[in-house]
């Protein structure tokens, strides 16, 4: 688009939070109105290879929003099940729709106008822009707003204030009681050395056996605050007000959001092995962007990782101006 008209943007949103946050992060960063399209594929369409899924628009489940003309100028997708939908929209528009895919679309990559894989995916091509971190919805404005809401509530905490962000079970990782005990031992060591206060927040994926360990850790320790789901969610406040952050390694999105604050970030591994997550963490460790939590204060990064969401938004704008 070369005129001054606002582009019509569709954000394809699967149910999974990690996919949704990346699509919404990019759509919001374009700073123009967009339409959320909640989608999912039913069987057997959900089992077809993403590039060779026939009549994908007929495979939407009953909870999905309808996808019909007028077709958008831009469609943003993330997650394997959105690939055939985005490509079907592009075909239906006779190629007018610009299709943007976040993450690695594998063999379908040449069919997109822009693919945004992570660096460790190893994808290359003229339409490929690798990024170091996941896209996300954290912005300086949101952090400033969160700071104004939480600064008074956190004013009585000892400094340094360390935000501890706990993930949990997914397809690869487990947050076992043994992992929790190791992490708690290191937190105790850090407090003895620094007198730090810990603001710990659990996620919906944090296993109960791990959470029980942190509940016990909190008892009798005035320097530990633990949020387990009651009252206001402090997540943005923790990102905004903490002096440093410790994040479990099960979530690429959580690590990416922590890095966007510009604060020292240390990560902590859970039980399990994921080659993809492992390559993501190793890339950041090798670049000096993060450290692994070892009971010492997280150190300021020797290199600041560029904000992937800002980079992706600029690339989409360039695409629209061609």
N, C-alpha and C positions, 0 to 999 in steps of 0.2 A: 504494500500500500504506500503510495507516494503522496496522496492528498491528506487533508487535515481531518478526515473522518475518523472517528474512534473505531478501532477494530472490534468485531464481535468475537469474544473469546469464550470458549467452553473449557471448563476444568472437569475432567473425568475423574470421579472420586470413587475408588473401591472402599469397602467397609474398613479395611485395615488402617489403623491410625498412622503408621509410618508412611504409607503411600499417600494418604490424604494430606498430611502436613507438608510434604514436598511439593505436591501439585498446588496447594493453596499458597505456599510460600512464594513460588514463582509467579502465580497469577497476581497475588497482592503486590509483588515487587514491580509489576508492569505499570502500576499506578493508573489503571483504567478499569472501568466496570467490567465484570465478568459474570458468567452464569455457571453456577455449580450444577453438575450433572452426576447424581449418585447412580452408579452403575455396578452391575455384576453379571457374569455369565452363568446360565444354568447348564445342567448336563444335557447333552454330551458336549456342548460347545466349550465348556470350561476345560475339557480334556484334550481338545484339538491342539496341535502345534500352533503357536501364536501367529506365525506367518501364513499358515495354510488352514485357517478357520473359515469354513464356507458360510455365507449369509450371516455374518456375525451380528448384524443389527436385529436379526430375528431371534437371537439367542439370549436376549436380555431376560433376567428373571423378573418376577412380578413386582418386586420392590423397586426396580430400576426406574429412573426417569426415562421418558421416551426421547429418542434421538431422531429428529426429523427436520426437514427444511423449515426456515432458511438455514443453510449450513454456515458454520462460523468461518471467520477469517483465520482463526488460530484454534487448534485443539491441543490441550496439554494432557499427557497421559503419564502414568507411572504404575508399574506392576504388570506382570505378564498378561493378565486377563484384559487389560485395557489396550494391548497392542492391536489385536484384530479390530476392535471398535474404532480406534483412531484411524487406522488404515482404511476401514470401510467408509468412514466419514470423508476422508480425503478422496477416495474413488467416487463417492456419490456427488461430490462437489466438482467433479471433472478436474481435479487437481488444484482447484482454487484455494482450498483450505491448506494452511501451513501446519504440518503435524510435528509436534515437539514431544520427544519422549525422554523422561527422566529415568536414569539407570541404563543398563545395557539391554537393548532390544534384541541382542544376539543376531541371528541370521536376517532379521527384518530391518536391521540398521540402515541399509541403503535406501529403503523405502520411505524413511522419515526425512523431513527437511532439516531437522536438527536433533541429534542424540546427545545426551548429557550423562555419560557413564562416569563412574569413579575411576581415578587414575589406575588403580590396581586391576581393573577389568581388562586392560590391555587393548581396548577397542580403538581402532584408528580409521580415518577416512575423511574426505573433504567436508562432510556434514557432521563430523564428530567433534565435540568439545569436552575433553575429560576435565573433571573437577576433583579437588582433593577431599572434599567433605560432602555429606548429604545436603541437599537444599532444605530450608527450614523457614519458619515464620518469625524467628527472633529478629528484631530490628532495634537500633538505638532508641527510637521513639518508644517502643514497648518497654525497653529496659528503664528508661527515664520515668515512664509512668508507673512502673512497678516499684521503682525506688521511692517515689513519693508516697506510695501506699504502704510500704513496708518499713521504711527507715525508722519510724517511731517505734514500731513493734519490736524491731531488732536492736534498738538503741541500748538496751540493758545487757546485751550479750558481751561476753569477753571477746577481745580481739587478740590474735587474728580470728576471724569468723570463717570457718571452712564449711562450704556446702558439700554435702555427701549425697549423691544421687544414685539410688539403687534401682536396678532393673530386675530381671528375673528370667523365669523359664521361657524359652522359645523352642524352635525346632532343634536347636543345636546345644544350647546352654542350659545349665541348672544352677540355681542358687541354693546350694546345700548348706546344712548347718555347719559342716566343716569349713566351707568357704567363708561363711559368716563369722565363725570364730577367728579365722586367720585375719580377716579384715578388722575385726574389733580389737584384736591384740595390737595391730599396727596403729589403729586410732588411739588406743591407750598410750602407746609409746610416743606418738606425736604430741599428745596433750602434756605428758610429763616433760617433754623438751621445750614446748612452746606456750603452754597454758591456753591452747586454742579452745574455742567453743565450736561444737559441731552442730550444724542444722541438717538433720538427716531426713530425706523424703523417700518414701517407698513408692513403687508403682503398682498398678493392678496386677502385674506379672510376678511380683515378689512372692516367693513361696512362703507359706505360713511358718515352716520350720526355721527359715532364715529370719523372718520378721520377729518370731518369738525370741531369738537370740538378741536382736537389737532392742526389743522391749526390755529384756533383762538388763542389758547394758545401760539403759537409761536410768534405771532405778538407783537412786542415791547419788547420781552424778549431775550436779547443777549445770555442768558444761555441755550437756547433751540435750538437744531438743529433737524430738522425733514426730514427724507427721505421718499418720497412717490412714488418712482419708476423712477425718472429722474436721469440720470447719473449713475455712478458706484454704484453697490450695496455694502453698507458698512457693511453688516452683519458680515463677518469674521473679519473685522477691529474692529467692536464694541466688539466682543467676545475677541479679542486679546488685545485691548488697554484700555478697561474700567476697573475702579477700583472695580466696583460691577455691578450686573445685576438684572433687574426687568423684569419678564416674565409673560405674561398672561397664565392662567392655562388650556386653551383649547387644547393645543398641548403638548402631552407627549414628542414628539421629540424635541421641542424647549427647554423645561425644561431640558431634558437630555443633550442636546448640551451645554447649559449654565453651567450645573454642571461639564462637562468635562474640563472646563477651570480652575477649582480649586479656582475660585473667589467666594465671597459671592453672594448668589442667593436668591432673594425674589420673591414670586409669587403673582399674583393678580387674583381673581376669576371673571369670566364673568357671565352674566345672564344665568341661566339654571342649570340642575343637571344631572350628569353622574356618576353612581355608579362606573364604571371602572376608570374613571379619578379621582374621589374622593378618591378611595382606593389608587391610585398611589400617590397622593399628601399627603394623611394622613400618608402613610408609610414613606415618606421623612421628613415630619414635626415631626413625632414621633421619628425618628432617629436623628434629629437635623441637617439634611443635608441641609435644606432650612428653611426660615421663610416666613411668609405672610407679604406682604408690608403693613405697617401701618403709613407711613409718616416719619418713622425713617430710618436711614442708614441701608441697608442690612448688617447683621452680618455674620462674617466668620463662616462656618459650624463647629459644634463641632465634626463632624465625616465626613471623606471623603468617598464618595460612590465609590466603585471600578468601573473601566471603563468596562462596560458590553461588549463592542466590543472586547476589548483585551481578556477578559475572554472567550468569545464565540470562538474567533479564536484559542485560545490555546486548547479548547475542540475539535474543528474540527481536528486540527493537531494530537491530541492524538488518535482520532478515526481512522485517516488514517494510523497511525503507528501500529495499532493492527493487 
